[in-house]
Structures are given as structure tokens and as C-alpha cells.
Amino acid sequence: MEIHELTSEDERRQAVPLIRQLFTDADPEKVLEWTGEDDYHLLGGFVEDELVGVAGVLLRHVLHHARHAWLYDLVIDEPQRGRGYGSALVNHVERWATERNCDYVALASPIAKEGVHEYYEGLDYEKWGYVIEKELE
């Protein structure tokens, strides 16, 4: 798998259908907009020049986690799942974050997604705490 950052609008537009596999209600133009924000890094994984997965990452420095990469939007195209591409992307994110002096890679996952939790635990991620949120009107 070849992995590189998707920086141009055309590259990010190619990733929109994949991201919408996670966020099915998301407007494609909104997805394109948020993936183009300055502090958002969209990494794409290619197999034989076909985009098969993406990972969105934000770099942050906060007191409870020092400098870390916050992993968002990891998705592998549905027909390509189960081939190790997700693990390859996560490993790449870890190396990418290390090169940027991060101490951690962190992510949030919905409580109901037990399979996702087991997947990350299999990659040596550990539950650290809770993400608690309130939707604002």
C-alpha cells in the first residue's frame, strides 16, 4: 500500500465517497470543506493507484496528552476491508505522528462500536477515558 497526504482539492474530492461511508448523512461539499482546513491532514492509502482508505489527523498539544495526533475519519472502502489496509494506515499515522514529535495517537469511538474498540486494542491502543459531549443548539 502506498500512502501519502491528499492535499489538492481533486485528491480530497476523490476521498469524499470513502469518508461518507462513515458519515452517510454528510453533505459531500461540507466533507470537502472540512478536509481542506489548515490543521486537518488527510492521508490516503492506494493499492494499484486506487484509493482504498483514508485517515484524517489533527495535531494537538493539550495538557492531559502532551503533543498528540488525533486520529479521525479512518475508513477503508467496504469491498477492500479485511485485507490489512486499515492496520497499514494506522501504522503510517503512528510513524507520521512520531516524525512530528507527537507523544501519542488518540481517537474517539462511539460506545456502541465494540468491534472498533477491539480492533484498536488489537493494535495496542488502550482505553484511557471517556469522551463526553453535549450537542449545542
C-alpha positions as CSV (number, residue, x, y, z in Angstrom):
1,M,0.0,0.0,0.0
2,E,1.3,3.4,-0.9
3,I,0.3,6.2,1.5
4,H,0.6,9.9,1.1
5,E,-1.2,13.1,2.2
6,L,-4.1,14.2,0.0
7,T,-3.6,18.0,-0.3
8,S,-5.2,19.1,-3.5
9,E,-8.9,19.6,-3.9
10,D,-9.0,16.9,-6.6
11,E,-7.3,14.4,-4.3
12,R,-9.6,15.3,-1.4
13,R,-12.7,15.1,-3.7
14,Q,-11.7,11.5,-4.5
15,A,-11.7,10.7,-0.8
16,V,-15.2,12.1,-0.2
17,P,-17.1,8.9,-1.1
18,L,-14.9,6.9,1.4
19,I,-15.4,9.4,4.2
20,R,-19.2,9.3,3.5
21,Q,-19.1,5.6,4.3
22,L,-18.5,6.7,7.9
23,F,-20.8,9.8,7.8
24,T,-23.6,8.8,5.4
25,D,-25.6,11.9,6.1
26,A,-22.7,14.3,5.5
27,D,-23.0,16.7,2.6
28,P,-20.2,16.0,0.1
29,E,-19.3,19.7,-0.2
30,K,-19.1,20.0,3.6
31,V,-16.8,17.0,3.7
32,L,-14.6,18.6,1.0
33,E,-14.6,21.8,3.0
34,W,-13.6,20.3,6.4
35,T,-10.9,18.1,4.8
36,G,-9.3,21.2,3.4
37,E,-9.0,23.0,6.7
38,D,-5.4,24.1,7.5
39,D,-4.9,21.9,10.6
40,Y,-6.5,18.8,9.1
41,H,-4.3,16.3,7.4
42,L,-5.9,13.7,5.1
43,L,-3.8,10.6,4.4
44,G,-4.8,8.3,1.6
45,G,-3.8,4.7,1.0
46,F,-3.6,3.5,-2.5
47,V,-3.3,0.0,-4.0
48,E,-2.5,-0.1,-7.7
49,D,-3.4,3.6,-8.0
50,E,-6.8,3.0,-6.4
51,L,-7.7,5.0,-3.2
52,V,-8.8,2.2,-0.8
53,G,-8.6,4.0,2.5
54,V,-8.2,7.4,4.3
55,A,-7.3,8.7,7.7
56,G,-7.8,12.2,8.9
57,V,-5.4,13.5,11.5
58,L,-5.2,16.7,13.6
59,L,-2.1,17.6,15.6
60,R,-2.8,18.9,19.1
61,H,-1.0,19.9,22.2
62,V,-3.1,19.6,25.4
63,L,-2.2,19.1,29.0
64,H,-3.6,15.6,29.5
65,H,-2.0,14.1,26.4
66,A,1.0,16.3,25.7
67,R,1.5,16.6,21.9
68,H,-0.6,14.1,20.1
69,A,-2.1,13.2,16.8
70,W,-5.9,12.9,17.0
71,L,-7.0,10.2,14.5
72,Y,-10.3,11.0,12.8
73,D,-12.1,9.5,9.9
74,L,-10.3,6.2,9.4
75,V,-12.2,4.3,6.8
76,I,-11.3,1.6,4.3
77,D,-13.6,1.2,1.3
78,E,-16.1,-1.5,2.2
79,P,-15.1,-4.1,-0.5
80,Q,-11.4,-3.7,0.5
81,R,-11.9,-4.4,4.2
82,G,-10.2,-7.3,5.9
83,R,-7.0,-7.1,3.9
84,G,-4.8,-5.2,6.4
85,Y,-5.2,-1.8,4.8
86,G,-6.6,-0.2,8.0
87,S,-3.7,-1.5,10.0
88,A,-1.3,-0.2,7.4
89,L,-2.9,3.2,7.6
90,V,-2.8,3.3,11.4
91,N,0.9,2.2,11.4
92,H,1.6,5.0,8.9
93,V,-0.3,7.6,11.1
94,E,1.9,6.4,14.0
95,R,5.1,6.9,12.1
96,W,3.9,10.2,10.7
97,A,3.0,11.5,14.2
98,T,6.4,10.4,15.5
99,E,8.1,12.4,12.8
100,R,6.1,15.4,14.0
101,N,7.2,15.0,17.6
102,C,4.0,13.6,18.9
103,D,3.9,11.5,22.1
104,Y,0.5,9.8,21.4
105,V,-2.0,8.9,18.8
106,A,-5.5,9.3,20.2
107,L,-9.0,8.8,18.9
108,A,-12.7,8.7,19.9
109,S,-15.1,5.9,19.1
110,P,-18.8,5.6,19.7
111,I,-19.7,3.4,22.7
112,A,-21.8,1.1,20.6
113,K,-18.9,0.3,18.2
114,E,-17.4,-2.6,20.2
115,G,-15.8,-4.2,17.1
116,V,-13.9,-0.9,16.5
117,H,-12.7,-0.9,20.1
118,E,-11.5,-4.5,19.8
119,Y,-9.7,-3.6,16.6
120,Y,-7.7,-0.8,18.2
121,E,-7.0,-2.8,21.3
122,G,-5.5,-5.4,18.9
123,L,-3.2,-2.6,17.7
124,D,-2.1,-2.0,21.3
125,Y,-4.3,1.0,21.9
126,E,-5.7,1.2,25.4
127,K,-8.9,2.8,26.7
128,W,-7.7,5.9,28.5
129,G,-11.0,7.6,29.5
130,Y,-14.3,8.8,28.1
131,V,-15.2,11.4,25.5
132,I,-18.2,13.3,27.0
133,E,-20.1,15.7,24.8
134,K,-23.2,17.8,24.7
135,E,-24.8,18.8,21.4
136,L,-25.4,22.6,21.3
137,E,-28.4,24.1,19.7
